[in-house]
C-alpha cells in the first residue's frame, strides 16, 4: 500500500482525493489545508491549524507520497518540504511563476532520490495518447507544426455575481484573479503544451530555441464587470487572448493560445501537422495522404482505436466509469503514477518537463512587456 497524504483539498485536491479512494493500493492517511473544516472521512487525519500545519502532518504521518494541490505560489515550498521529509510528490499544475522556480526542487529531489510527478492530466486524454502512438509509428511523417492552448471561459470563476474580481466564495478565484490584475502573459501553458512536447519529443530529443508572445487588449473581463454592475475602476492587465509562438532546434513551430476571459466553448485547440498528414483534436478529424480521400477530412475514430495507447487499453473502461468529470483522464493519470511507484512503466513526464512547460509563463510576460523575441538558449 502507498501511504498517501494531501496538501490542499480545495476543488482540485478534493477531486483527486475522491478518485484516489477508488483505486486499491493507495491508503490516504492525512490531509492538510488551513481552510478545512470537515472532510467527512473518519479514517483520514485532518491538519488545519494554520498554514504551516502541513509540516506537522509530514512529521507525524511519514507519508510515502504527497499530493500537492495548494495555490500555485505555494507549490515549490510545499513540494520541497515533502521531499526533505522523504516523500515522493504528485504535483498539481501549475506553478512555474518565475524563471528557475523549480530548480531548487529538481536539485533537492535528485539529492534525496525522490520523484516529483507533474499531474498534467491532458497528457492522458485518450486521443492525445493515441496520436502520440500514431506519430511514433510514422503515420503523420515528420512533425512540422503543432498547436494547442487553454481556451476556457473563466469569467464566472474569476468574478462573483456582483462583478467583483477575486471574491467568489470557496473557489480559487481569491488567489487566481490576482494574476489578471498584475500580469500579462500565458498564465496556463501546460494543458496545451505538455501533450505537444510528449508527441514531438520536446525536452527529450529536441528543445525550444525561441519564443515570441503577443497579447490582445483586456476587454472581456471589463465588459462582464460592467454588465454585472461591478466596480467601474477595476484594473485588468491580462490580455483576453495571449498567443505565443515557439520554435524548436529541429524547426518545429508551436502555437499556444491562452484565452480565458471571452465567451467561448471550452477547447484545448490541438492540431498536429506533419509531412504525411494532419490531425485536428477539436474537430476529431484526420487527413493522411495516400489513405484519406483526396484533400478530404475523415473521422479520426478508427485511427484513435487502432493506435490506442496501452494505458487506455488496460484502464480505459474503468476510467470512464469512475472519472466522469474529466472523461477518464484523471483516473488514467493516477493509474500511471501508481504503476511507476510500484516499479512498472515510467510515468511519461517528470519535474524537468514541468519546468520546461511552465517556463512559457515568465518568458511570455517578458516578450510582451519588451515587445521582442526571446532566444531561450542565449538567456537574453
KOLKOL-389037 format. One record per residue (C-alpha): residue in one letter; residue number from 1; x, y, z. Coordinates in Angstrom, 3 decimals. Each point is the difference from the previous one (the first is absolute). Layout:
<sites>
<"a"; NUM; <X; Y; Z>>;
...
</sites>
This chain:
<sites>
<"x"; 1; <0.000; 0.000; 0.000>>;
<"x"; 2; <1.191; 3.509; -0.842>>;
<"x"; 3; <-0.393; 2.146; 3.121>>;
<"x"; 4; <-1.343; 3.259; -1.397>>;
<"x"; 5; <-0.727; 3.521; 1.253>>;
<"x"; 6; <-1.320; 3.227; -1.508>>;
<"x"; 7; <0.998; 3.652; 0.342>>;
<"x"; 8; <-2.937; 2.036; -1.254>>;
<"x"; 9; <-3.482; -1.488; -0.327>>;
<"x"; 10; <-1.877; 2.755; -1.751>>;
<"x"; 11; <-1.908; -0.646; -3.208>>;
<"x"; 12; <2.830; -1.755; -1.852>>;
<"x"; 13; <1.514; -1.745; 3.006>>;
<"x"; 14; <-3.355; -1.461; 0.998>>;
<"x"; 15; <-0.588; -1.290; -3.540>>;
<"x"; 16; <3.295; -1.891; 0.101>>;
<"x"; 17; <-0.606; -1.257; 3.529>>;
<"x"; 18; <-3.402; -1.437; -0.886>>;
<"x"; 19; <1.423; -1.735; -3.067>>;
<"x"; 20; <2.959; -1.368; 1.930>>;
<"x"; 21; <-2.313; -1.700; 2.452>>;
<"x"; 22; <-1.402; -1.983; -2.939>>;
<"x"; 23; <3.419; -1.482; -0.785>>;
<"x"; 24; <1.221; -2.870; 2.144>>;
<"x"; 25; <3.633; 0.304; 0.995>>;
<"x"; 26; <-0.162; 3.565; 1.329>>;
<"x"; 27; <-0.750; 0.631; 3.677>>;
<"x"; 28; <-0.783; 3.654; 0.728>>;
<"x"; 29; <1.001; 0.640; 3.607>>;
<"x"; 30; <-0.124; 3.807; 0.334>>;
<"x"; 31; <-0.834; 3.309; -1.620>>;
<"x"; 32; <1.202; 3.509; 0.811>>;
<"x"; 33; <-1.874; 3.182; -0.898>>;
<"x"; 34; <-0.449; 3.095; 2.192>>;
<"x"; 35; <-3.481; 0.573; -1.473>>;
<"x"; 36; <-1.127; -3.542; 0.798>>;
<"x"; 37; <-2.884; -0.509; 2.424>>;
<"x"; 38; <-1.265; -3.552; -0.482>>;
<"x"; 39; <1.191; -2.326; -2.732>>;
<"x"; 40; <-2.630; -2.595; 0.804>>;
<"x"; 41; <2.457; -2.901; 0.104>>;
<"x"; 42; <0.437; -1.361; 3.537>>;
<"x"; 43; <3.024; -2.086; -0.956>>;
<"x"; 44; <1.971; 3.025; -1.251>>;
<"x"; 45; <1.823; 2.365; 2.407>>;
<"x"; 46; <-0.594; 3.703; -0.629>>;
<"x"; 47; <2.634; 2.682; 0.547>>;
<"x"; 48; <-1.611; 3.439; -0.143>>;
<"x"; 49; <1.656; 2.021; 2.774>>;
<"x"; 50; <1.574; 2.667; -2.173>>;
<"x"; 51; <1.975; 0.156; -3.217>>;
<"x"; 52; <2.997; -1.903; 1.389>>;
<"x"; 53; <-1.908; -2.910; 1.524>>;
<"x"; 54; <0.916; -2.130; -3.003>>;
<"x"; 55; <3.511; -0.191; 1.523>>;
<"x"; 56; <-1.493; -1.726; 3.044>>;
<"x"; 57; <-1.773; -2.392; -2.350>>;
<"x"; 58; <3.295; -0.883; -1.699>>;
<"x"; 59; <1.748; -0.456; 3.371>>;
<"x"; 60; <-2.737; -2.162; 1.512>>;
<"x"; 61; <-1.332; -2.027; -2.948>>;
<"x"; 62; <3.179; -0.714; -2.033>>;
<"x"; 63; <-1.866; -0.458; -3.320>>;
<"x"; 64; <1.577; -1.760; -2.967>>;
<"x"; 65; <-1.747; 2.338; -2.452>>;
<"x"; 66; <-1.466; 3.486; 0.368>>;
<"x"; 67; <-2.403; 1.634; -2.415>>;
<"x"; 68; <0.639; 3.748; -0.099>>;
<"x"; 69; <-3.113; 1.836; -1.182>>;
<"x"; 70; <0.467; 3.292; 1.808>>;
<"x"; 71; <-0.056; 3.449; -1.692>>;
<"x"; 72; <2.610; 0.388; -2.740>>;
<"x"; 73; <2.289; 2.318; 1.949>>;
<"x"; 74; <0.354; -2.633; 2.760>>;
<"x"; 75; <0.835; -2.993; -2.212>>;
<"x"; 76; <3.781; 0.030; 0.129>>;
<"x"; 77; <0.266; 0.675; 3.737>>;
<"x"; 78; <-2.472; -2.754; 0.828>>;
<"x"; 79; <1.625; -2.488; -2.398>>;
<"x"; 80; <3.475; 0.784; 1.343>>;
<"x"; 81; <-1.073; -0.745; 3.564>>;
<"x"; 82; <-1.598; -3.269; -1.093>>;
<"x"; 83; <3.185; -1.126; -1.749>>;
<"x"; 84; <2.087; 1.031; 3.018>>;
<"x"; 85; <-2.268; -2.221; 2.122>>;
<"x"; 86; <0.721; -2.976; -2.270>>;
<"x"; 87; <-3.202; -0.011; -2.049>>;
<"x"; 88; <-0.621; -0.131; -3.720>>;
<"x"; 89; <-2.243; 2.797; -1.294>>;
<"x"; 90; <-2.949; 0.096; -2.386>>;
<"x"; 91; <-0.013; 3.672; -0.948>>;
<"x"; 92; <-3.168; 1.596; -1.317>>;
<"x"; 93; <0.258; 2.453; -2.898>>;
<"x"; 94; <1.063; 2.764; -0.026>>;
<"x"; 95; <2.852; 1.918; 1.626>>;
<"x"; 96; <2.957; 1.290; -1.977>>;
<"x"; 97; <-0.831; 3.618; 0.712>>;
<"x"; 98; <3.561; 1.248; -0.520>>;
<"x"; 99; <3.115; -1.239; -1.745>>;
<"x"; 100; <1.886; -2.853; 1.674>>;
<"x"; 101; <-2.666; -0.312; 2.698>>;
<"x"; 102; <0.247; -3.784; -0.149>>;
<"x"; 103; <3.786; -0.199; 0.093>>;
<"x"; 104; <0.277; -0.451; 3.810>>;
<"x"; 105; <-2.657; -2.717; -0.127>>;
<"x"; 106; <1.718; -1.811; -2.882>>;
<"x"; 107; <3.322; 0.058; 1.827>>;
<"x"; 108; <-1.508; -1.010; 3.338>>;
<"x"; 109; <-1.934; -2.909; -1.531>>;
<"x"; 110; <3.132; -1.199; -1.796>>;
<"x"; 111; <2.051; 0.075; 3.219>>;
<"x"; 112; <-2.719; -1.725; 2.003>>;
<"x"; 113; <-0.767; -2.603; -2.656>>;
<"x"; 114; <-3.680; 0.970; -0.012>>;
<"x"; 115; <-2.342; 0.420; -2.960>>;
<"x"; 116; <-2.215; 2.981; -0.812>>;
<"x"; 117; <-2.861; -0.866; -2.346>>;
<"x"; 118; <-1.702; 2.865; -1.871>>;
<"x"; 119; <-3.765; -0.572; 0.022>>;
<"x"; 120; <-0.683; 1.302; -3.505>>;
<"x"; 121; <-3.142; -1.922; -0.862>>;
<"x"; 122; <-0.149; 1.004; -3.691>>;
<"x"; 123; <2.949; -2.341; -0.555>>;
<"x"; 124; <-2.430; -2.836; 0.709>>;
<"x"; 125; <-2.915; 0.917; -2.260>>;
<"x"; 126; <-0.769; -3.071; -2.098>>;
<"x"; 127; <0.326; 1.801; -3.330>>;
<"x"; 128; <3.270; 1.698; 0.946>>;
<"x"; 129; <1.609; -3.279; 0.997>>;
<"x"; 130; <-1.253; -1.665; -3.178>>;
<"x"; 131; <1.469; 2.813; -2.105>>;
<"x"; 132; <3.269; -0.382; 1.928>>;
<"x"; 133; <0.026; -3.683; -1.013>>;
<"x"; 134; <-1.072; 0.839; -3.549>>;
<"x"; 135; <2.784; 2.557; -0.401>>;
<"x"; 136; <2.600; -2.432; 1.325>>;
<"x"; 137; <-1.189; -2.459; -2.648>>;
<"x"; 138; <0.747; 2.629; -2.662>>;
<"x"; 139; <-3.554; 0.455; -1.250>>;
<"x"; 140; <0.207; 3.814; -0.082>>;
<"x"; 141; <3.578; 0.034; -1.232>>;
<"x"; 142; <2.460; 2.564; 1.324>>;
<"x"; 143; <-1.736; 2.481; 2.333>>;
<"x"; 144; <0.151; 3.597; -1.273>>;
<"x"; 145; <-2.701; 1.957; 1.857>>;
<"x"; 146; <-2.012; -0.455; 3.202>>;
<"x"; 147; <-2.639; 2.036; 1.768>>;
<"x"; 148; <-1.623; -0.152; 3.417>>;
<"x"; 149; <-1.416; 2.243; 2.665>>;
<"x"; 150; <-2.040; 0.719; 3.076>>;
<"x"; 151; <-3.219; 1.445; -1.385>>;
<"x"; 152; <-2.507; -0.084; 2.841>>;
<"x"; 153; <-2.387; 2.789; 1.050>>;
<"x"; 154; <0.902; 0.667; 3.652>>;
<"x"; 155; <-1.980; 3.205; 0.495>>;
<"x"; 156; <-2.519; -1.641; 2.294>>;
<"x"; 157; <2.810; -1.405; 2.157>>;
<"x"; 158; <1.964; 3.245; 0.161>>;
<"x"; 159; <-2.967; 2.314; 0.694>>;
<"x"; 160; <-2.733; -0.330; 2.593>>;
<"x"; 161; <-3.651; 0.652; -0.846>>;
<"x"; 162; <0.416; 3.716; 0.740>>;
<"x"; 163; <2.914; 0.403; -2.402>>;
<"x"; 164; <2.754; 0.137; 2.629>>;
<"x"; 165; <3.271; -1.672; -0.997>>;
<"x"; 166; <1.492; -2.584; 2.339>>;
<"x"; 167; <-3.013; -0.269; 2.253>>;
<"x"; 168; <-1.800; -3.209; -0.980>>;
<"x"; 169; <-0.275; -1.864; 3.269>>;
<"x"; 170; <1.687; -3.389; 0.490>>;
<"x"; 171; <1.794; 0.000; -3.345>>;
<"x"; 172; <3.487; 0.722; -1.298>>;
<"x"; 173; <-1.323; 3.370; -1.171>>;
<"x"; 174; <1.433; 1.578; 3.142>>;
<"x"; 175; <3.632; -0.675; -0.982>>;
<"x"; 176; <-0.230; -0.693; -3.735>>;
<"x"; 177; <-1.593; 3.342; -0.899>>;
<"x"; 178; <3.079; 1.867; 1.252>>;
<"x"; 179; <1.897; -1.079; -3.109>>;
<"x"; 180; <-2.588; 1.717; -2.212>>;
<"x"; 181; <0.560; 3.253; 1.876>>;
<"x"; 182; <3.795; -0.038; 0.049>>;
<"x"; 183; <1.362; -2.001; -2.959>>;
<"x"; 184; <-0.274; -0.419; -3.757>>;
<"x"; 185; <1.143; -3.248; -1.582>>;
<"x"; 186; <-0.922; -3.635; -0.543>>;
<"x"; 187; <-1.061; -0.783; 3.532>>;
<"x"; 188; <-0.848; -3.668; -0.598>>;
<"x"; 189; <2.040; -1.557; -2.828>>;
<"x"; 190; <0.242; -3.565; 1.258>>;
<"x"; 191; <-3.388; -1.381; -1.094>>;
<"x"; 192; <0.766; 0.787; -3.615>>;
<"x"; 193; <3.768; -0.391; -0.010>>;
<"x"; 194; <0.613; -3.203; 1.965>>;
<"x"; 195; <-1.600; -2.410; -2.516>>;
<"x"; 196; <1.755; 1.761; -2.882>>;
<"x"; 197; <3.368; -0.460; 1.699>>;
<"x"; 198; <-0.760; -3.669; 0.634>>;
<"x"; 199; <-1.085; -0.601; -3.597>>;
<"x"; 200; <3.009; 1.749; -1.579>>;
<"x"; 201; <2.651; -0.930; 2.598>>;
<"x"; 202; <0.611; 3.611; 1.027>>;
<"x"; 203; <2.079; -0.048; 3.158>>;
<"x"; 204; <1.460; -3.383; -0.973>>;
<"x"; 205; <1.243; 0.002; -3.609>>;
<"x"; 206; <-0.736; 3.653; -0.817>>;
<"x"; 207; <-0.182; 3.290; 1.880>>;
<"x"; 208; <-1.448; 3.466; -0.416>>;
<"x"; 209; <2.303; 2.676; -1.358>>;
<"x"; 210; <-2.258; 3.080; -0.254>>;
<"x"; 211; <-3.283; 1.409; 1.273>>;
<"x"; 212; <-2.100; 2.993; -1.014>>;
<"x"; 213; <-3.270; 0.931; 1.730>>;
<"x"; 214; <-2.758; 2.463; -0.821>>;
<"x"; 215; <-2.945; 1.163; 2.117>>;
<"x"; 216; <-3.321; 1.516; -0.992>>;
<"x"; 217; <-1.683; 2.779; 1.943>>;
<"x"; 218; <-1.765; -1.024; 3.273>>;
<"x"; 219; <-3.628; 0.658; -0.973>>;
<"x"; 220; <-1.795; -3.201; 1.027>>;
<"x"; 221; <0.165; 0.225; 3.807>>;
<"x"; 222; <-0.654; 3.743; -0.075>>;
<"x"; 223; <-3.132; -0.533; -2.099>>;
<"x"; 224; <-1.291; -2.685; 2.363>>;
<"x"; 225; <0.722; 2.227; 3.023>>;
<"x"; 226; <-2.044; 2.793; -1.606>>;
<"x"; 227; <-2.820; -2.413; -0.857>>;
<"x"; 228; <-0.185; -1.153; 3.633>>;
<"x"; 229; <0.181; 3.525; 1.407>>;
<"x"; 230; <3.407; -0.557; 1.546>>;
<"x"; 231; <2.686; 2.558; 0.924>>;
<"x"; 232; <0.562; 2.503; -2.799>>;
<"x"; 233; <3.663; 0.522; 0.872>>;
<"x"; 234; <1.063; -3.684; -0.092>>;
<"x"; 235; <3.543; -0.434; -1.348>>;
<"x"; 236; <0.590; -2.869; -2.445>>;
<"x"; 237; <3.446; -0.619; -1.483>>;
<"x"; 238; <-0.433; -3.458; -1.600>>;
<"x"; 239; <-0.811; 0.038; -3.702>>;
<"x"; 240; <-3.107; -1.978; -0.913>>;
<"x"; 241; <1.987; -2.032; -2.544>>;
<"x"; 242; <3.726; -0.667; 0.313>>;
<"x"; 243; <1.661; -1.762; -2.943>>;
<"x"; 244; <3.506; -1.443; 0.314>>;
<"x"; 245; <2.106; -1.272; -2.871>>;
<"x"; 246; <2.827; -2.386; 0.826>>;
<"x"; 247; <2.576; -1.560; -2.287>>;
<"x"; 248; <2.128; -3.022; 0.774>>;
<"x"; 249; <3.583; -0.763; -0.917>>;
<"x"; 250; <-1.283; -2.507; -2.570>>;
<"x"; 251; <-2.247; 2.589; -1.630>>;
<"x"; 252; <-3.411; -0.944; 1.408>>;
<"x"; 253; <-2.329; 2.994; 0.398>>;
<"x"; 254; <-2.365; -0.055; 3.003>>;
<"x"; 255; <-2.915; 2.372; 0.613>>;
<"x"; 256; <-1.477; 0.328; 3.505>>;
<"x"; 257; <-3.132; 1.987; 0.851>>;
<"x"; 258; <-1.171; 1.185; 3.431>>;
<"x"; 259; <-3.643; 1.105; -0.287>>;
<"x"; 260; <-2.001; 0.090; 3.237>>;
<"x"; 261; <-2.010; 3.234; 0.184>>;
<"x"; 262; <-2.181; -0.023; -3.123>>;
<"x"; 263; <-3.155; -2.033; -0.669>>;
<"x"; 264; <0.832; -3.299; -1.671>>;
<"x"; 265; <-0.452; -3.780; 0.352>>;
<"x"; 266; <2.885; -1.728; 1.729>>;
<"x"; 267; <2.839; -1.115; -2.278>>;
<"x"; 268; <3.565; -1.277; 0.136>>;
<"x"; 269; <0.405; 0.967; -3.665>>;
<"x"; 270; <2.263; -2.911; -0.945>>;
<"x"; 271; <1.403; -0.398; -3.494>>;
<"x"; 272; <2.970; -2.116; -1.110>>;
<"x"; 273; <1.301; 0.402; -3.564>>;
<"x"; 274; <2.755; -1.963; -1.688>>;
<"x"; 275; <1.395; -0.846; -3.416>>;
<"x"; 276; <-2.526; -2.818; -0.516>>;
<"x"; 277; <-3.147; 1.304; 1.659>>;
<"x"; 278; <-1.819; 2.074; 2.602>>;
<"x"; 279; <-2.213; -0.607; 3.053>>;
<"x"; 280; <-2.441; 2.485; 1.537>>;
<"x"; 281; <-1.083; -0.785; 3.531>>;
<"x"; 282; <-3.027; 2.265; 0.408>>;
<"x"; 283; <-1.528; -1.155; -3.259>>;
<"x"; 284; <1.072; -3.622; 0.640>>;
<"x"; 285; <1.110; -0.179; -3.619>>;
<"x"; 286; <3.092; -1.221; -1.783>>;
<"x"; 287; <1.474; 0.094; -3.488>>;
<"x"; 288; <2.778; -2.395; -1.014>>;
<"x"; 289; <1.387; 0.248; -3.493>>;
<"x"; 290; <-0.453; -3.191; -1.951>>;
<"x"; 291; <-2.597; -1.367; 2.436>>;
<"x"; 292; <-2.674; 2.682; 0.398>>;
<"x"; 293; <-2.178; 1.081; -2.945>>;
<"x"; 294; <1.867; 2.662; -1.997>>;
<"x"; 295; <0.055; 3.317; 1.924>>;
<"x"; 296; <-2.918; -1.186; 2.139>>;
<"x"; 297; <-0.208; -0.271; 3.777>>;
<"x"; 298; <-1.142; -3.253; 1.546>>;
<"x"; 299; <-0.963; -0.971; 3.545>>;
<"x"; 300; <2.992; -0.903; 2.144>>;
<"x"; 301; <-1.832; -2.676; 2.003>>;
<"x"; 302; <1.332; -3.023; -1.886>>;
<"x"; 303; <3.578; 1.329; 0.371>>;
<"x"; 304; <-0.478; 0.838; 3.693>>;
<"x"; 305; <-1.241; -3.539; 0.626>>;
<"x"; 306; <2.655; -1.681; -2.136>>;
<"x"; 307; <2.846; 1.871; 1.713>>;
<"x"; 308; <-1.504; 0.050; 3.489>>;
<"x"; 309; <2.658; 0.322; 2.675>>;
<"x"; 310; <0.560; -2.851; 2.430>>;
<"x"; 311; <-1.252; 2.172; 2.893>>;
<"x"; 312; <-3.441; 0.263; -1.577>>;
<"x"; 313; <-0.044; -3.614; -1.113>>;
<"x"; 314; <0.672; -1.038; 3.579>>;
<"x"; 315; <-1.920; 2.562; 2.080>>;
<"x"; 316; <-2.312; 1.810; -2.415>>;
<"x"; 317; <-3.332; -1.602; 0.826>>;
<"x"; 318; <0.450; 0.419; 3.744>>;
<"x"; 319; <1.259; 3.557; -0.523>>;
<"x"; 320; <-3.137; 1.036; -1.879>>;
<"x"; 321; <-2.204; -1.614; 2.635>>;
<"x"; 322; <1.685; 1.602; 3.014>>;
<"x"; 323; <1.301; 3.320; -1.348>>;
<"x"; 324; <-3.028; 1.630; -1.612>>;
<"x"; 325; <1.193; 3.553; 0.746>>;
<"x"; 326; <3.113; -0.162; -2.196>>;
<"x"; 327; <-0.989; -2.792; -2.406>>;
<"x"; 328; <2.387; -2.497; 1.529>>;
<"x"; 329; <3.243; 1.933; -0.339>>;
<"x"; 330; <0.507; 0.587; 3.741>>;
<"x"; 331; <-0.567; -3.668; 0.804>>;
<"x"; 332; <2.461; -1.141; -2.680>>;
<"x"; 333; <2.521; 2.567; 1.309>>;
<"x"; 334; <-0.273; -1.398; 3.530>>;
<"x"; 335; <0.355; -3.580; -1.229>>;
<"x"; 336; <3.127; 0.957; -1.968>>;
<"x"; 337; <1.383; 1.622; 3.157>>;
<"x"; 338; <-0.751; -3.106; 2.019>>;
<"x"; 339; <1.667; -2.222; -2.595>>;
<"x"; 340; <3.202; 2.072; 0.133>>;
<"x"; 341; <0.049; -0.022; 3.804>>;
<"x"; 342; <-0.371; -3.779; -0.044>>;
<"x"; 343; <2.996; -0.415; -2.305>>;
<"x"; 344; <-1.863; -0.353; -3.302>>;
<"x"; 345; <0.035; 2.190; -3.103>>;
<"x"; 346; <1.438; 3.471; 0.573>>;
<"x"; 347; <-2.448; 2.883; 0.335>>;
<"x"; 348; <0.121; 2.020; -3.266>>;
<"x"; 349; <1.212; 3.301; 1.517>>;
<"x"; 350; <2.159; 1.236; 2.857>>;
<"x"; 351; <0.820; 3.228; 1.816>>;
<"x"; 352; <2.413; 1.152; -2.720>>;
<"x"; 353; <-2.851; -0.232; -2.518>>;
<"x"; 354; <-2.207; 2.068; 2.288>>;
<"x"; 355; <2.738; 2.613; 0.307>>;
<"x"; 356; <0.189; 0.176; -3.801>>;
<"x"; 357; <-3.760; 0.305; -0.529>>;
<"x"; 358; <-0.505; 2.634; 2.669>>;
<"x"; 359; <2.989; 2.096; -1.119>>;
<"x"; 360; <-2.285; 1.278; -2.762>>;
<"x"; 361; <-1.779; 2.142; 2.616>>;
<"x"; 362; <2.915; 2.240; 1.069>>;
<"x"; 363; <1.542; 0.013; -3.490>>;
<"x"; 364; <-3.305; 1.043; -1.586>>;
<"x"; 365; <-0.417; 2.816; 2.519>>;
<"x"; 366; <3.477; 1.261; -0.850>>;
<"x"; 367; <-0.612; -0.263; -3.745>>;
<"x"; 368; <-3.239; 1.987; 0.231>>;
<"x"; 369; <1.416; 2.614; 2.355>>;
<"x"; 370; <3.117; 0.593; -2.105>>;
<"x"; 371; <-1.648; -0.659; -3.389>>;
<"x"; 372; <2.714; -2.343; -1.155>>;
<"x"; 373; <0.896; -3.586; -0.799>>;
<"x"; 374; <1.695; -1.899; 2.800>>;
<"x"; 375; <2.898; -2.239; -1.075>>;
<"x"; 376; <-0.208; -2.610; 2.706>>;
<"x"; 377; <3.388; -1.669; -0.234>>;
<"x"; 378; <1.817; 3.343; 0.036>>;
<"x"; 379; <-1.826; 1.015; 3.227>>;
<"x"; 380; <-0.509; 3.560; -1.171>>;
</sites>
